[in-house]
Every structure is written in structure tokens, then in C-alpha cells.
Amino acid sequence: MKAWKLLLPVPLVAALSMVPQGQEKAAADEVTAVLPMSELRYTTPDGATQSISARSVVEIRVLTDHSPGIRLELLYDNGDYSMVDAQAFHLLRNAGATREVRLVRGKVAEMRFPRLP
């Protein structure tokens, strides 16, 4: 057998070795949806209710393995970031002007912070 035939699979193996292994698994574990919404209301750990208009929110990440309650990560149009610990949250879809917002359910280990866009 000629030596050049043995070198054919080398580019394929090199390309496969460059694929990040952890990101494939993290992306497979996330549940994602895009919904029209107008407002996010959440209850803080001390029982107060807060509201955030959806007009500048691009993505909401719901981190479910945070104890006690849940943790919300909010990403905004201008690159700003918010992290909120909550007991409960409500997505209002018809309380004014709506916007398409990406919702992602994940784990605390897969937080966007500090890897912001």
C-alpha cells in the first residue's frame, strides 16, 4: 500500500479533535423556546414583586438547580446583564407591546456570566 493513502484520514481526525467537547453536551441539555412577551414579573426571596418590561430583553435564562428557588439571567439589547434570584416568575404576553424573547432552561454550571456576548 502506498504511503499517501494512509495520510487521507489525517485532515478528518485533525478536524474532529478541534471540536469543543463540553459545549456539545451543554447545548444538548438546554431547553430553548422563543416567545412573544411584554413583561416579566418575579417574586423576590423576601416576597416583593418586581416587573421588567420586555422591550429591551433579548434572552432569559432560567437556572433551575439553584437552591432555594430559581435564578434568572437576563440579557439585554445593549449587552447589559442582570442576575435575579426569585421564588416564582410570570411571563406576561399581552400586557402592552410584545417582543420576541428567547427563553433557555439550564443549570447554574451553564451560566452565561462571565461569558457575555
DSSP file with accessible surface (Angstrom, degrees, kcal/mol):
  #  RESIDUE AA STRUCTURE BP1 BP2  ACC     N-H-->O    O-->H-N    N-H-->O    O-->H-N    TCO  KAPPA ALPHA  PHI   PSI    X-CA   Y-CA   Z-CA
    1    1 A M              0   0  185      0, 0.0     2,-0.2     0, 0.0     5,-0.0   0.000 360.0 360.0 360.0 140.9    0.0    0.0    0.0
    2    2 A K    >>  -     0   0  139      1,-0.1     3,-0.9     2,-0.0     4,-0.6  -0.466 360.0-126.0 -79.3 149.7    1.3    3.4   -0.9
    3    3 A A  H >> S+     0   0   74      1,-0.2     4,-0.8     2,-0.2     3,-0.8   0.813 104.5  64.1 -66.1 -32.4    2.0    5.9    1.9
    4    4 A W  H 34 S+     0   0  148      1,-0.2     4,-0.5     2,-0.2     3,-0.4   0.823  95.7  60.2 -66.2 -26.6   -0.2    8.7    0.6
    5    5 A K  H X4 S+     0   0  106     -3,-0.9     3,-0.6     1,-0.2    -1,-0.2   0.810 100.6  55.1 -69.4 -28.2   -3.3    6.5    1.1
    6    6 A L  H << S+     0   0  115     -3,-0.8    -1,-0.2    -4,-0.6    -2,-0.2   0.746 102.8  57.0 -74.1 -22.6   -2.5    6.3    4.8
    7    7 A L  T >< S+     0   0  115     -4,-0.8     3,-0.9    -3,-0.4    -1,-0.2   0.575  82.1  87.6 -86.6  -8.4   -2.5   10.2    5.0
    8    8 A L  T <  S+     0   0  116     -3,-0.6     4,-0.5    -4,-0.5    -1,-0.2   0.904  87.7  47.8 -60.4 -43.1   -6.0   10.6    3.7
    9    9 A P  T 3> S+     0   0   70      0, 0.0     4,-2.3     0, 0.0     5,-0.2   0.641  88.9  88.5 -75.9  -7.2   -7.8   10.3    7.1
   10   10 A V  H <> S+     0   0   82     -3,-0.9     4,-2.6     1,-0.2     5,-0.2   0.922  85.9  48.7 -60.4 -46.3   -5.4   12.8    8.8
   11   11 A P  H  > S+     0   0   88      0, 0.0     4,-2.4     0, 0.0    -1,-0.2   0.906 111.9  50.9 -62.3 -35.4   -7.4   16.0    8.0
   12   12 A L  H  > S+     0   0  114     -4,-0.5     4,-2.2     2,-0.2    -2,-0.2   0.943 111.9  45.6 -66.2 -44.8  -10.6   14.4    9.2
   13   13 A V  H  X S+     0   0   96     -4,-2.3     4,-1.9     1,-0.2    -1,-0.2   0.913 112.8  51.4 -65.7 -39.4   -9.1   13.3   12.5
   14   14 A A  H  X S+     0   0   39     -4,-2.6     4,-0.8    -5,-0.2    -1,-0.2   0.915 110.1  49.1 -64.9 -40.7   -7.5   16.8   13.0
   15   15 A A  H >< S+     0   0   57     -4,-2.4     3,-0.7    -5,-0.2     4,-0.4   0.911 110.7  49.9 -66.3 -41.1  -10.8   18.5   12.3
   16   16 A L  H >< S+     0   0  106     -4,-2.2     3,-0.9     1,-0.2    -1,-0.2   0.845 105.1  57.6 -66.6 -32.2  -12.6   16.3   14.8
   17   17 A S  H 3< S+     0   0   88     -4,-1.9    -1,-0.2     1,-0.2    -2,-0.2   0.734 101.0  57.9 -72.3 -18.6  -10.0   16.9   17.5
   18   18 A M  T << S+     0   0  154     -4,-0.8    -1,-0.2    -3,-0.7    -2,-0.2   0.569  79.4 104.8 -87.7  -8.5  -10.7   20.7   17.3
   19   19 A V  S <  S-     0   0   52     -3,-0.9     2,-0.2    -4,-0.4    -3,-0.0  -0.585  80.5-117.1 -74.3 125.7  -14.4   20.4   18.1
   20   20 A P     >  -     0   0   67      0, 0.0     4,-0.7     0, 0.0    -1,-0.1  -0.461  23.1-158.3 -65.0 129.9  -15.0   21.6   21.7
   21   21 A Q  H  > S+     0   0  130     -2,-0.2     4,-1.0     1,-0.2     3,-0.3   0.885  82.5  51.4 -79.9 -40.5  -16.4   18.6   23.7
   22   22 A G  H  > S+     0   0   57      1,-0.2     4,-2.1     2,-0.2     5,-0.2   0.852 102.7  58.8 -70.5 -32.5  -18.1   20.4   26.6
   23   23 A Q  H  > S+     0   0  140      1,-0.2     4,-2.3     2,-0.2    -1,-0.2   0.851 100.1  56.5 -69.3 -33.8  -20.2   22.8   24.5
   24   24 A E  H  X S+     0   0  114     -4,-0.7     4,-1.6    -3,-0.3    -1,-0.2   0.936 110.7  44.1 -62.5 -43.8  -22.0   20.0   22.6
   25   25 A K  H  X S+     0   0  136     -4,-1.0     4,-1.6     2,-0.2    -2,-0.2   0.921 113.3  50.7 -68.2 -41.7  -23.2   18.4   25.8
   26   26 A A  H  X S+     0   0   29     -4,-2.1     4,-1.1     1,-0.2    -1,-0.2   0.915 110.7  49.1 -63.2 -41.2  -24.2   21.8   27.3
   27   27 A A  H  < S+     0   0   65     -4,-2.3     3,-0.2     1,-0.2    -1,-0.2   0.864 109.4  52.7 -67.6 -32.5  -26.2   22.7   24.2
   28   28 A A  H  < S+     0   0   81     -4,-1.6    -1,-0.2     1,-0.2    -2,-0.2   0.825 107.7  51.9 -72.7 -28.8  -28.0   19.4   24.2
   29   29 A D  H  < S+     0   0   72     -4,-1.6     2,-0.2    -3,-0.1    -1,-0.2   0.711  91.7  93.2 -79.2 -21.4  -29.1   19.8   27.8
   30   30 A E     <  -     0   0   42     -4,-1.1     2,-0.5    -3,-0.2    76,-0.2  -0.518  64.2-149.2 -78.7 140.0  -30.6   23.2   27.3
   31   31 A V  E     -A  105   0A  77     74,-1.7    74,-2.7    -2,-0.2     2,-0.4  -0.944  22.9-170.9-106.1 124.6  -34.3   23.6   26.5
   32   32 A T  E     +A  104   0A  65     -2,-0.5     2,-0.3    72,-0.2    72,-0.2  -0.924  14.7 164.7-124.5 142.9  -34.9   26.6   24.3
   33   33 A A  E     -A  103   0A  46     70,-2.4    70,-3.7    -2,-0.4     2,-0.5  -0.983  26.0-140.6-148.3 153.2  -38.1   28.5   23.1
   34   34 A V  E     +A  102   0A  85     -2,-0.3    68,-0.2    68,-0.2    66,-0.1  -0.984  29.7 174.1-117.7 122.5  -38.8   31.8   21.6
   35   35 A L  E     -A  101   0A  52     66,-2.4    66,-2.8    -2,-0.5     2,-0.4  -0.963  34.9-118.6-128.7 145.9  -42.0   33.5   22.9
   36   36 A P  E     +A  100   0A  41      0, 0.0     2,-0.3     0, 0.0    64,-0.2  -0.682  47.0 165.2 -77.3 130.9  -43.6   36.9   22.3
   37   37 A M  E     -A   99   0A   2     62,-2.5    62,-2.1    -2,-0.4    56,-0.3  -0.987  35.0-166.4-145.5 157.5  -43.8   38.6   25.7
   38   38 A S  S    S+     0   0    6     54,-3.4    16,-2.2     1,-0.4    17,-0.3   0.659  74.1  10.2-114.5 -25.5  -44.4   42.1   27.1
   39   39 A E  E     -EF  53  92B  36     53,-1.8    53,-3.0    14,-0.3     2,-0.5  -0.996  52.7-145.0-157.6 147.4  -43.3   41.9   30.7
   40   40 A L  E     -EF  52  91B   2     12,-3.0    12,-2.7    -2,-0.3     2,-0.4  -0.975  19.3-173.7-112.9 124.3  -41.5   39.7   33.2
   41   41 A R  E     +EF  51  90B 101     49,-2.9    49,-3.7    -2,-0.5     2,-0.3  -0.975   8.5 175.7-116.5 135.8  -42.8   39.7   36.8
   42   42 A Y  E     -EF  50  89B  29      8,-2.2     8,-2.7    -2,-0.4     2,-0.5  -0.959  28.2-128.8-138.5 156.2  -41.0   37.9   39.5
   43   43 A T  E     -EF  49  88B  23     45,-2.7    44,-3.1    -2,-0.3    45,-0.8  -0.921  27.2-137.1-105.5 123.4  -41.2   37.4   43.3
   44   44 A T    >   -     0   0   23      4,-3.0     3,-2.2    -2,-0.5    42,-0.2  -0.256  30.8 -99.4 -72.6 165.1  -38.0   38.1   45.2
   45   45 A P  T 3  S+     0   0   84      0, 0.0    -1,-0.1     0, 0.0    41,-0.1   0.796 124.9  54.3 -58.2 -25.6  -36.9   35.7   48.0
   46   46 A D  T 3  S-     0   0  134      2,-0.1    -2,-0.0     1,-0.0    40,-0.0   0.421 123.9-102.4 -90.2   3.7  -38.4   38.2   50.6
   47   47 A G  S <  S+     0   0   42     -3,-2.2     2,-0.2     1,-0.3    39,-0.0   0.390  74.9 135.9  98.9  -2.5  -41.8   38.2   48.9
   48   48 A A        -     0   0   39     -5,-0.1    -4,-3.0     1,-0.0     2,-0.5  -0.505  49.4-131.2 -78.9 147.7  -41.7   41.5   47.0
   49   49 A T  E     -E   43   0B  89     -6,-0.2     2,-0.3    -2,-0.2    -6,-0.2  -0.861  24.6-173.9-102.5 131.7  -43.0   41.6   43.4
   50   50 A Q  E     -E   42   0B  87     -8,-2.7    -8,-2.2    -2,-0.5     2,-0.4  -0.907   8.5-152.0-122.4 152.0  -40.8   43.2   40.7
   51   51 A S  E     -E   41   0B  64     -2,-0.3     2,-0.4   -10,-0.2   -10,-0.2  -0.969   7.7-172.0-127.0 142.0  -41.6   43.9   37.0
   52   52 A I  E     -E   40   0B  33    -12,-2.7   -12,-3.0    -2,-0.4     2,-0.1  -0.994  24.1-129.3-131.7 125.5  -39.3   44.2   34.0
   53   53 A S  E >   -E   39   0B  48     -2,-0.4     3,-0.6   -14,-0.2   -14,-0.3  -0.455  10.8-140.2 -70.9 144.8  -40.5   45.4   30.6
   54   54 A A  G >  S+     0   0    1    -16,-2.2     3,-0.5    43,-0.2   -15,-0.2   0.448  76.6 102.1 -86.5   3.1  -39.6   43.1   27.7
   55   55 A R  G 3  S+     0   0  191    -17,-0.3    -1,-0.2     1,-0.2   -16,-0.1   0.764  96.7  23.5 -63.9 -24.4  -38.8   45.9   25.3
   56   56 A S  G <  S+     0   0   47     -3,-0.6    21,-2.4    43,-0.1     2,-0.4   0.414  96.7 108.7-118.9   2.0  -35.0   45.6   25.8
   57   57 A V  E <   +B   76   0A   1     -3,-0.5    19,-0.3    19,-0.2     3,-0.1  -0.655  34.0 172.6 -84.0 130.8  -34.7   42.0   26.9
   58   58 A V  E     +     0   0A  58     17,-3.2    44,-2.3    -2,-0.4     2,-0.3   0.788  65.6  12.3-101.0 -41.6  -33.2   39.6   24.4
   59   59 A E  E     -Bc  75 102A   9     16,-1.6    16,-2.6    42,-0.2     2,-0.5  -0.999  52.5-162.7-145.0 139.9  -32.8   36.4   26.4
   60   60 A I  E     -Bc  74 103A   0     42,-2.9    44,-2.5    -2,-0.3     2,-0.5  -0.994  11.7-162.7-121.7 122.0  -34.0   35.0   29.7
   61   61 A R  E     -Bc  73 104A   8     12,-2.9    12,-2.5    -2,-0.5     2,-0.7  -0.931   4.9-156.0-105.8 123.9  -32.1   32.0   31.1
   62   62 A V  E     -Bc  72 105A  19     42,-3.3    44,-2.5    -2,-0.5     2,-0.8  -0.889   4.3-162.2-101.9 112.2  -33.9   30.1   33.9
   63   63 A L  E >   -Bc  71 106A   0      8,-3.2     8,-1.8    -2,-0.7     3,-0.6  -0.855   9.0-177.7 -99.9 107.6  -31.4   28.2   36.0
   64   64 A T  T 3   +     0   0   66     42,-1.9    43,-0.1    -2,-0.8    -1,-0.1   0.613  67.4  67.5 -88.9 -15.0  -33.4   25.6   37.8
   65   65 A D  T 3  S+     0   0   82     41,-0.4     2,-0.4     6,-0.1    -1,-0.2   0.251  71.3 114.4 -94.3  18.0  -30.8   23.8   40.1
   66   66 A H    <   -     0   0   40     -3,-0.6     5,-0.0     3,-0.1     0, 0.0  -0.691  68.2-115.9 -84.5 134.3  -30.3   26.9   42.2
   67   67 A S  S    S+     0   0  104     -2,-0.4     2,-0.1     1,-0.2     3,-0.1  -0.964  88.0  23.6-123.7 134.5  -31.5   26.4   45.8
   68   68 A P  S    S-     0   0  112      0, 0.0    -1,-0.2     0, 0.0     2,-0.1   0.661 130.6 -26.7 -84.9 156.0  -33.7   27.8   47.2
   69   69 A G  S    S-     0   0   38     18,-0.1     2,-0.3    -2,-0.1    18,-0.2  -0.465  92.2 -57.8  82.0-149.7  -35.9   29.0   44.4
   70   70 A I  E     - D   0  86A  31     16,-2.8    16,-2.8    -2,-0.1     2,-0.4  -0.873  35.7-134.1-130.9 162.1  -34.7   29.7   40.9
   71   71 A R  E     -BD  63  85A  42     -8,-1.8    -8,-3.2    -2,-0.3     2,-0.4  -0.976  16.5-159.0-119.9 133.7  -32.1   32.0   39.3
   72   72 A L  E     -BD  62  84A   0     12,-3.5    12,-3.0    -2,-0.4     2,-0.5  -0.937   2.6-162.1-113.1 133.0  -32.9   34.2   36.2
   73   73 A E  E     -BD  61  83A   0    -12,-2.5   -12,-2.9    -2,-0.4     2,-0.5  -0.971  10.8-164.2-110.1 128.4  -30.2   35.6   33.9
   74   74 A L  E     -BD  60  82A   0      8,-3.0     8,-2.2    -2,-0.5     2,-0.4  -0.959   4.8-165.6-116.3 129.7  -31.4   38.4   31.7
   75   75 A L  E     -BD  59  81A  11    -16,-2.6   -17,-3.2    -2,-0.5   -16,-1.6  -0.953  13.1-155.3-113.6 135.0  -29.5   39.6   28.7
   76   76 A Y  E >   -B   57   0A  37      4,-2.1     3,-1.8    -2,-0.4   -19,-0.2  -0.619  28.9-104.3-109.7 165.5  -30.4   43.0   27.1
   77   77 A D  T 3  S+     0   0   94    -21,-2.4   -20,-0.1     1,-0.3    -1,-0.1   0.864 118.7  50.3 -50.9 -46.0  -30.1   44.6   23.6
   78   78 A N  T 3  S-     0   0  116    -22,-0.2    -1,-0.3     1,-0.1   -22,-0.0   0.343 124.7 -97.7 -83.6   6.8  -27.2   46.8   24.6
   79   79 A G  S <  S+     0   0   42     -3,-1.8    -2,-0.1     1,-0.3    -1,-0.1   0.461  75.6 144.8  93.3  -1.0  -25.2   43.9   26.2
   80   80 A D        -     0   0   93     -5,-0.0    -4,-2.1    36,-0.0     2,-0.3  -0.276  33.6-151.7 -67.5 163.0  -26.2   44.6   29.8
   81   81 A Y  E     -D   75   0A  48     -6,-0.2     2,-0.4    35,-0.0    -6,-0.2  -0.989  13.3-174.4-140.9 139.7  -26.7   41.6   32.1
   82   82 A S  E     -D   74   0A  39     -8,-2.2    -8,-3.0    -2,-0.3     2,-0.4  -0.997   7.9-162.0-134.4 143.8  -28.9   41.0   35.2
   83   83 A M  E     -D   73   0A  89     -2,-0.4     2,-0.4   -10,-0.2   -10,-0.2  -0.996  15.2-176.6-124.3 127.4  -29.0   38.1   37.6
   84   84 A V  E     -D   72   0A  18    -12,-3.0   -12,-3.5    -2,-0.4     2,-0.5  -0.985  19.4-149.8-129.1 129.9  -32.1   37.7   39.7
   85   85 A D  E     +D   71   0A  58     -2,-0.4     2,-0.3   -14,-0.2   -14,-0.2  -0.862  33.1 172.8 -93.5 132.6  -32.9   35.1   42.5
   86   86 A A  E     -D   70   0A   3    -16,-2.8   -16,-2.8    -2,-0.5   -42,-0.2  -0.952  44.5-147.3-141.2 157.4  -36.6   34.5   42.6
   87   87 A Q  S    S-     0   0  109    -44,-3.1     2,-0.3     1,-0.4   -43,-0.1   0.801  90.7 -10.0 -85.7 -39.2  -39.3   32.3   44.2
   88   88 A A  E     -F   43   0B  39    -45,-0.8   -45,-2.7   -18,-0.1    -1,-0.4  -0.974  62.5-155.7-153.6 159.4  -41.5   32.5   41.1
   89   89 A F  E     -F   42   0B  62     -2,-0.3     2,-0.4   -47,-0.2   -47,-0.3  -0.986   2.8-155.0-142.5 156.1  -41.8   34.3   37.8
   90   90 A H  E     -F   41   0B  99    -49,-3.7   -49,-2.9    -2,-0.3     2,-0.7  -0.998   7.7-150.0-132.1 131.0  -44.6   35.2   35.4
   91   91 A L  E     -F   40   0B  47     -2,-0.4     2,-0.6   -51,-0.2   -51,-0.2  -0.908  14.6-157.2-100.5 115.0  -44.2   35.9   31.7
   92   92 A L  E     +F   39   0B  44    -53,-3.0   -54,-3.4    -2,-0.7   -53,-1.8  -0.827  14.4 178.3 -95.0 125.3  -47.0   38.3   30.6
   93   93 A R  S    S+     0   0  128     -2,-0.6    -1,-0.1   -56,-0.3     3,-0.1   0.606  75.5  35.5-103.7 -14.2  -47.6   38.1   26.9
   94   94 A N  S    S+     0   0  156      1,-0.1    -1,-0.1   -55,-0.1     3,-0.1  -0.094  77.8 107.9-133.4  38.9  -50.5   40.6   26.4
   95   95 A A  S    S-     0   0   56     -3,-0.2     2,-0.3     2,-0.1    -1,-0.1  -0.131  96.2 -51.7-107.9  38.1  -49.8   43.5   28.8
   96   96 A G  S    S+     0   0   56     -3,-0.1     2,-0.1   -57,-0.0   -57,-0.1  -0.946 108.2   7.2 131.4-153.6  -48.7   46.0   26.2
   97   97 A A  S    S-     0   0   96     -2,-0.3   -43,-0.2   -59,-0.1     2,-0.2  -0.411  72.3-144.5 -66.6 134.2  -46.2   46.0   23.3
   98   98 A T        -     0   0   77     -2,-0.1     2,-0.3    -4,-0.1   -60,-0.2  -0.635  15.8-171.0-101.9 162.3  -44.7   42.5   22.8
   99   99 A R  E     -A   37   0A  72    -62,-2.1   -62,-2.5    -2,-0.2     2,-0.5  -0.991  32.8-105.5-147.4 145.9  -41.3   41.4   21.8
  100  100 A E  E     -A   36   0A 116     -2,-0.3     2,-0.4   -64,-0.2   -66,-0.0  -0.626  43.1-175.9 -73.8 121.8  -39.8   38.0   20.8
  101  101 A V  E     -A   35   0A   0    -66,-2.8   -66,-2.4    -2,-0.5     2,-0.5  -0.977  23.1-129.9-124.7 135.4  -37.6   36.8   23.7
  102  102 A R  E     -Ac  34  59A  93    -44,-2.3   -42,-2.9    -2,-0.4     2,-0.5  -0.718  21.6-160.6 -85.3 126.4  -35.5   33.7   23.8
  103  103 A L  E     -Ac  33  60A  25    -70,-3.7   -70,-2.4    -2,-0.5     2,-0.4  -0.933   9.3-176.6-109.6 131.2  -36.1   31.5   26.9
  104  104 A V  E     -Ac  32  61A   2    -44,-2.5   -42,-3.3    -2,-0.5     2,-0.5  -0.992  13.0-156.3-130.6 127.8  -33.5   29.0   27.9
  105  105 A R  E     +Ac  31  62A 135    -74,-2.7   -74,-1.7    -2,-0.4     2,-0.2  -0.915  37.4 130.1-102.8 129.0  -33.7   26.5   30.7
  106  106 A G  E     - c   0  63A   6    -44,-2.5   -42,-1.9    -2,-0.5   -41,-0.4  -0.720  50.2 -79.0-152.2-158.7  -30.4   25.3   32.1
  107  107 A K    >   -     0   0   98    -44,-0.2     3,-1.7    -2,-0.2   -44,-0.0  -0.783  37.4-109.8-119.3 161.1  -28.2   24.7   35.1
  108  108 A V  G >  S+     0   0   43      1,-0.3     3,-1.6    -2,-0.3    -1,-0.1   0.860 117.3  62.1 -59.9 -34.7  -26.1   27.1   37.2
  109  109 A A  G 3  S+     0   0   92      1,-0.3    -1,-0.3    -3,-0.0   -46,-0.0   0.729 102.3  53.2 -64.6 -17.8  -22.9   25.5   35.8
  110  110 A E  G <  S+     0   0   30     -3,-1.7    -1,-0.3   -84,-0.0    -2,-0.2   0.050  79.4 147.3-105.6  24.6  -24.0   26.7   32.4
  111  111 A M    <   -     0   0   26     -3,-1.6     4,-0.2     1,-0.1    -3,-0.1  -0.218  51.6-135.1 -59.3 150.2  -24.5   30.3   33.3
  112  112 A R    >   +     0   0   59      2,-0.1     3,-1.3   -51,-0.0    -1,-0.1   0.795  65.8 122.2 -73.3 -33.0  -23.7   33.0   30.7
  113  113 A F  T 3  S+     0   0  108      1,-0.3    -2,-0.1     2,-0.1   -40,-0.0  -0.594  75.9  12.4 -76.0 133.4  -21.8   35.1   33.2
  114  114 A P  T 3  S+     0   0   95      0, 0.0     2,-1.6     0, 0.0    -1,-0.3  -0.926 118.7  71.7 -94.9  12.8  -19.0   35.9   32.9
  115  115 A R    <   +     0   0  153     -3,-1.3    -2,-0.1    -4,-0.2     0, 0.0  -0.527  69.1 167.0 -89.4  71.6  -19.0   34.8   29.2
  116  116 A L              0   0   65     -2,-1.6   -35,-0.0     1,-0.1   -36,-0.0  -0.527 360.0 360.0 -86.6 154.0  -21.2   37.6   27.9
  117  117 A P              0   0  124      0, 0.0    -1,-0.1     0, 0.0    -5,-0.0  -0.218 360.0 360.0 -66.3 360.0  -21.6   38.4   24.2
